[in-house]
Amino acid sequence: MIEGKGLSKAYGLSTAAARRALASEDPAAAVARAGGYLGAHDVNFKIETGEMFVVMGLSGSGKSTVLRMINRLNEPSSGELLIDGEDIVKVADSRLRQIRNEKIGMVFQHFSLFPHRTVLENAAYGLKVRGVGKAERFEKADAALSRVGLDGRGSKYPHELSGGMRQRVGLARALAVDPPILLMDEPFSALDPLIRRDMQDLLTQLQAEDKRTTVFVTHDLNEAMRIGDRIMVMRDGKVVQVGAGVEIVARPADDYVSEFVSDVDRARVLTAADLVRPALLTFKVDEDPAAALTRLADNEAVGAFVLEDDGHLLGVVTDTNLHDAINRKQKDLARCVTKDYHAVAPDAVIGDFMHLAGRQVVPVTVVDENGKLAGVVPRAAILSSLSSVAEAREEATVNA
């Protein structure tokens, strides 16, 4: 776990001068008067083990400052930074080096590869610094290159690779040392959109395999939404909001965050799980068709779900086929069931199923991995979830 408590960073001042300025009523103004610049102020966060935690903000928001305080490339002016309960702000230089070597890897924006070293040597460099023997470090580096899709390219030099491939080498170098914590400072921002998306997919795949604690800095909300478990939004060196991407899009903390998320395509962000509601009406498979029809009428419904005893979804019955069953003296509800419904997984995004809404007698049906009914997504819920984006865009157009 990584935890920041009251972290602040004032550039250009001694520790003592920075702390005096930070103790004033207006820290930013006090730091500026003293000849410094306040990069981050009173930043608090808690990152769980195995979490992909994204720090997002515009240029100058303090996001990279916070990232670099985690391994003390930036010395905090005040506050605590705990890694597995140990405050690294207070540790001696020898212990700091040990923590960096054993626990933290870093991937930079501009690759930071050695042009005179081969791809394999670059990927093995972190291991070399740690004193790992040549054979072992090359074996581990080769395995890391394979994981990032660079099989057979170990003998090449950085200038022989594309930008996306060079960034894969940087990622492989970090993975080769197998750090429990990975810090990534806008690693994909210099790449073109298609390669950037490929790298996001690769990182998501690696994260699913390793469950590594990762802190990822970006100014791109779509990127943050795509890869992050949680997002910390920063502005002017302060934390504005922390939460899951869906939470930030649905409930922005203030106008700044609201403007940030106004262009997000909610249909590609919100999932069935975010909109699911309990089914209005369900029947057990052993229920009498006549009783089922009465319950349908009482609820002013034309269709409902039929569940097996263990909750598995058997299908749907409608008022029409229940009437037919009663006319035929049919007593077995299971024989009245149809498959006239659209089932989606809880993690399906709205954009993949919104066109199905309203086409059947029951709403879009959410079924879990075990085949059990998780609930439904009514058409009204879909429209409501998307309407605030349209309203925000309309308001922005009016005010332009």
C-alpha positions in Angstrom: 0.0 0.0 0.0 1.1 3.6 -0.7 -0.3 6.4 1.4 0.3 10.1 1.1 -0.6 12.3 4.1 -0.5 16.1 3.8 2.2 16.0 1.1 3.4 19.3 -0.2 6.2 20.4 -2.5 7.6 23.9 -2.8 10.2 24.2 -5.5 13.1 26.6 -5.2 13.1 26.9 -1.4 15.0 25.2 1.4 13.1 22.8 3.6 12.9 25.3 6.5 11.8 28.2 4.2 9.2 26.0 2.5 7.7 24.8 5.8 7.4 28.4 7.0 5.6 29.4 3.8 3.4 26.3 3.9 2.2 27.2 7.4 0.8 30.5 6.3 -2.8 31.3 5.5 -2.1 31.5 1.7 0.7 29.0 1.1 0.9 29.5 -2.7 1.3 33.3 -2.2 3.8 32.8 0.6 5.9 30.4 -1.4 5.9 32.8 -4.4 7.0 35.8 -2.2 9.9 33.7 -0.9 11.0 33.1 -4.5 9.6 29.6 -4.9 6.8 27.8 -6.7 4.2 25.6 -5.0 4.0 22.3 -7.0 1.6 20.4 -4.7 -0.1 21.2 -1.4 -1.7 19.0 1.3 -2.1 16.0 -1.0 -3.7 13.0 0.6 -4.3 9.6 -1.0 -4.3 5.9 -0.3 -3.4 3.4 -3.0 -4.2 -0.2 -2.4 -1.9 -3.1 -3.2 -2.4 -4.2 -6.8 -4.4 -1.1 -7.8 -4.0 0.8 -11.0 -4.2 4.4 -9.6 -4.3 7.2 -12.2 -3.3 10.8 -11.3 -4.8 13.1 -13.8 -4.8 16.8 -14.4 -3.8 19.6 -16.9 -0.2 20.8 -17.2 0.9 22.4 -14.0 -1.7 20.6 -11.9 0.9 18.8 -9.7 0.4 15.3 -11.0 4.0 14.6 -11.9 5.2 16.3 -8.7 3.1 13.9 -6.7 4.3 10.9 -8.7 8.0 11.8 -8.2 7.5 12.3 -4.5 6.6 8.6 -4.2 10.2 7.6 -4.9 11.6 10.9 -3.6 12.9 12.1 -7.0 11.1 15.1 -5.7 11.8 15.6 -2.0 8.6 16.5 -0.2 8.7 19.8 1.6 6.2 18.5 4.2 4.0 15.5 4.9 4.4 11.7 5.0 4.7 9.2 2.3 4.2 5.6 3.5 5.1 2.5 1.5 3.9 -0.6 3.3 3.7 1.5 6.4 7.2 2.9 6.3 7.5 6.7 5.9 10.2 7.0 3.2 10.4 10.8 3.8 12.3 10.0 7.0 14.5 7.2 5.9 18.3 7.5 5.4 19.7 7.7 1.9 21.0 4.1 2.1 17.5 2.8 3.0 16.0 5.0 0.2 18.3 3.4 -2.4 17.3 -0.1 -1.1 13.6 0.8 -1.3 14.0 2.1 -4.9 16.0 -1.0 -5.9 13.7 -3.5 -4.3 10.2 -2.0 -4.6 9.9 0.6 -7.3 10.2 0.7 -11.1 9.6 3.7 -13.3 8.6 4.4 -16.9 9.2 7.9 -18.3 7.5 9.8 -21.1 10.5 10.1 -23.4 11.7 6.5 -23.3 15.1 7.4 -21.6 16.9 4.6 -23.5 20.7 4.4 -24.0 21.3 4.8 -27.7 24.6 3.0 -27.7 23.1 -0.1 -26.0 21.1 -2.8 -27.6 17.4 -3.3 -26.8 18.4 -6.3 -24.6 21.0 -4.3 -22.8 18.6 -1.5 -22.2 16.0 -3.9 -20.9 18.6 -5.4 -18.6 20.0 -2.2 -17.3 17.9 -2.0 -14.1 19.1 -5.5 -13.2 22.7 -4.5 -13.9 22.4 -1.6 -11.5 21.2 -4.1 -8.9 24.3 -6.2 -9.4 22.6 -9.2 -11.1 25.0 -11.3 -13.2 25.0 -11.0 -16.9 23.5 -14.4 -17.8 20.6 -14.0 -15.3 19.9 -10.4 -16.2 19.8 -11.1 -19.9 17.5 -14.1 -19.3 15.1 -11.9 -17.3 15.3 -9.0 -19.7 14.6 -11.3 -22.7 11.5 -12.7 -20.9 10.3 -9.1 -20.2 10.8 -8.2 -23.9 8.7 -11.2 -24.8 5.9 -10.1 -22.5 5.7 -6.7 -24.2 5.8 -8.1 -27.7 9.4 -7.6 -28.6 10.5 -11.2 -29.3 13.6 -11.3 -31.5 14.4 -7.6 -31.3 17.0 -7.8 -28.4 19.9 -7.3 -30.8 18.6 -4.1 -32.3 19.3 -0.5 -31.2 16.8 2.1 -30.1 17.1 4.1 -33.3 16.0 1.0 -35.3 12.6 0.9 -33.5 9.4 2.9 -33.8 8.3 5.2 -30.9 5.8 2.6 -29.7 8.5 -0.1 -29.7 10.9 2.1 -27.8 8.3 2.7 -25.1 7.8 -1.1 -24.9 11.5 -1.4 -24.2 11.2 1.1 -21.4 8.3 -0.9 -20.0 10.2 -4.1 -20.3 13.2 -2.5 -18.4 10.8 -1.8 -15.5 9.2 -5.2 -15.6 12.5 -7.1 -15.8 13.3 -6.1 -12.1 9.8 -7.2 -11.2 9.0 -4.3 -8.8 5.9 -4.5 -6.7 5.3 -0.8 -7.5 5.4 0.8 -10.9 5.4 4.5 -11.5 4.5 5.7 -15.0 4.9 9.4 -15.9 2.7 10.1 -19.0 4.4 7.2 -20.7 2.2 7.1 -23.8 1.6 10.8 -24.4 4.3 11.1 -27.1 2.8 8.2 -29.2 0.3 8.5 -32.0 -3.3 7.5 -31.1 -3.3 4.0 -32.6 0.0 3.0 -30.9 -1.1 4.7 -27.7 -4.3 2.5 -27.6 -2.2 -0.6 -28.2 0.0 0.3 -25.3 -3.0 0.9 -23.1 -4.3 -2.5 -24.0 -0.9 -4.1 -23.3 -0.7 -2.4 -19.9 -4.2 -3.5 -19.0 -3.3 -7.1 -20.0 0.0 -7.0 -17.9 -1.9 -5.5 -15.0 -4.5 -8.3 -15.1 -1.7 -10.8 -15.0 0.5 -9.2 -12.4 -1.8 -7.2 -10.2 1.1 -4.8 -9.6 0.6 -1.5 -7.7 0.8 1.0 -10.5 0.6 4.8 -10.3 0.0 6.3 -13.8 0.1 10.0 -14.6 -1.9 11.4 -17.6 -3.7 14.5 -18.8 -6.0 12.4 -20.9 -9.3 11.5 -19.2 -10.2 8.9 -21.8 -6.9 7.2 -21.1 -7.5 7.4 -17.3 -11.0 5.9 -17.7 -9.7 3.2 -19.9 -6.9 1.8 -17.6 -7.6 3.1 -14.1 -9.2 1.4 -11.1 -9.5 4.8 -9.5 -8.6 8.3 -10.6 -7.2 11.3 -8.6 -8.0 14.6 -10.3 -5.6 17.5 -9.5 -5.8 21.2 -10.1 -3.3 23.9 -9.0 -1.3 21.4 -6.9 -4.4 20.2 -4.9 -6.6 17.1 -5.1 -10.0 17.9 -6.4 -11.6 14.4 -6.5 -10.7 10.8 -6.0 -12.9 7.9 -7.2 -13.7 5.3 -9.8 -13.9 6.7 -13.3 -17.6 6.1 -13.5 -18.1 7.9 -10.2 -16.2 10.9 -11.4 -18.1 11.1 -14.7 -21.5 10.6 -13.0 -20.9 12.8 -10.0 -18.1 15.4 -10.7 -17.0 17.2 -7.5 -17.1 20.7 -9.0 -17.2 22.7 -12.2 -13.6 22.0 -13.0 -14.1 18.2 -13.0 -17.5 18.6 -14.7 -15.8 20.5 -17.6 -13.1 17.9 -17.6 -15.6 15.1 -18.2 -18.0 16.9 -20.4 -16.6 15.4 -23.6 -16.4 11.8 -22.3 -18.5 9.4 -24.3 -20.5 7.9 -21.4 -21.8 5.2 -23.7 -18.2 3.8 -23.8 -17.7 4.3 -20.1 -20.8 3.4 -18.2 -21.6 -0.3 -17.9 -24.7 -2.4 -17.3 -23.5 -2.8 -13.7 -23.7 1.0 -13.3 -27.3 1.1 -14.4 -28.7 -2.2 -13.4 -32.1 -2.2 -11.5 -33.9 -5.1 -9.8 -36.3 -6.9 -12.2 -39.9 -5.7 -11.6 -41.4 -9.2 -11.6 -40.0 -12.7 -11.6 -41.7 -16.2 -11.5 -40.4 -19.4 -10.1 -40.4 -22.2 -12.6 -43.0 -24.2 -10.7 -45.6 -21.4 -10.6 -49.0 -21.9 -12.1 -49.5 -20.2 -15.5 -52.9 -18.8 -14.4 -51.4 -17.3 -11.2 -48.5 -15.9 -13.3 -50.9 -14.2 -15.7 -52.8 -12.7 -12.7 -49.6 -11.3 -11.3 -48.6 -9.9 -14.7 -52.0 -8.1 -14.9 -51.7 -6.8 -11.3 -48.3 -5.3 -12.2 -49.5 -3.9 -15.6 -46.7 -5.9 -17.2 -46.7 -7.8 -20.5 -43.7 -10.1 -19.7 -41.6 -11.3 -16.9 -38.6 -13.6 -16.2 -38.8 -17.2 -15.1 -36.1 -18.4 -12.7 -35.0 -21.8 -11.7 -34.9 -22.6 -8.0 -31.2 -21.7 -7.8 -31.8 -18.3 -9.5 -30.6 -19.3 -13.0 -32.5 -17.5 -15.7 -34.7 -19.9 -17.6 -36.3 -17.4 -20.0 -39.3 -15.0 -20.3 -43.0 -15.5 -20.3 -45.5 -13.1 -21.9 -49.2 -12.5 -21.3 -49.8 -13.9 -24.8 -48.2 -17.2 -24.3 -49.6 -17.5 -20.8 -53.1 -17.0 -22.3 -52.3 -19.7 -24.9 -51.1 -22.1 -22.2 -54.2 -21.6 -20.1 -56.4 -22.3 -23.1 -54.5 -25.5 -23.7 -54.9 -26.5 -20.0 -51.1 -26.3 -19.7 -49.9 -26.3 -16.1 -46.1 -26.4 -16.7 -44.7 -22.8 -16.7 -41.4 -24.0 -18.1 -43.2 -24.9 -21.3 -44.4 -21.3 -21.7 -40.9 -19.9 -21.6 -39.4 -18.1 -24.6 -35.9 -16.7 -25.2 -37.2 -13.4 -26.5 -34.8 -11.2 -24.5 -31.3 -9.7 -24.9 -28.8 -10.7 -22.2 -25.6 -8.8 -21.5 -22.8 -9.2 -19.0 -22.5 -6.7 -16.1 -19.3 -5.2 -17.6 -20.9 -4.6 -21.0 -20.7 -0.9 -21.9 -23.9 1.0 -22.8 -22.8 1.7 -26.3 -22.8 -2.1 -27.0 -26.4 -2.6 -26.1 -28.3 0.7 -26.0 -29.8 -0.1 -29.4 -31.5 -3.1 -27.9 -33.6 -1.2 -25.4 -37.3 -1.3 -25.9 -37.3 -4.0 -28.5 -38.6 -6.8 -26.2 -41.3 -7.2 -23.6 -38.6 -7.0 -20.9 -35.8 -4.5 -20.6 -32.2 -5.4 -21.5 -31.3 -8.3 -19.2 -28.2 -8.4 -17.1 -26.9 -12.0 -16.4 -23.9 -12.8 -14.4 -21.1 -15.3 -15.2 -23.1 -18.1 -13.6 -26.2 -17.5 -15.7 -28.1 -15.9 -12.9 -30.3 -12.9 -13.3 -28.5 -9.8 -12.0 -31.3 -7.4 -12.9 -32.3 -5.2 -15.9 -31.3 -2.0 -17.5 -34.5 0.0 -18.4 -34.5 2.2 -21.4 -35.2 5.2 -19.2 -32.0 4.5 -17.2 -30.0 4.5 -20.4 -31.5 7.7 -21.6 -31.1 9.4 -18.3 -27.4 8.4 -18.0 -26.7 10.0 -21.4 -28.8 13.0 -21.1 -26.6 15.0 -18.8 -23.8 14.9 -21.4 -26.2 16.3 -24.1 -27.4 19.0 -21.7 -23.8 20.0 -20.8 -22.9 20.3 -24.4 -26.0 22.3 -25.2 -25.3 24.6 -22.3 -21.7 25.0 -23.4 -22.9 25.9 -26.9 -25.4 28.5 -25.6 -22.7 30.1 -23.4 -20.0 30.1 -26.2 
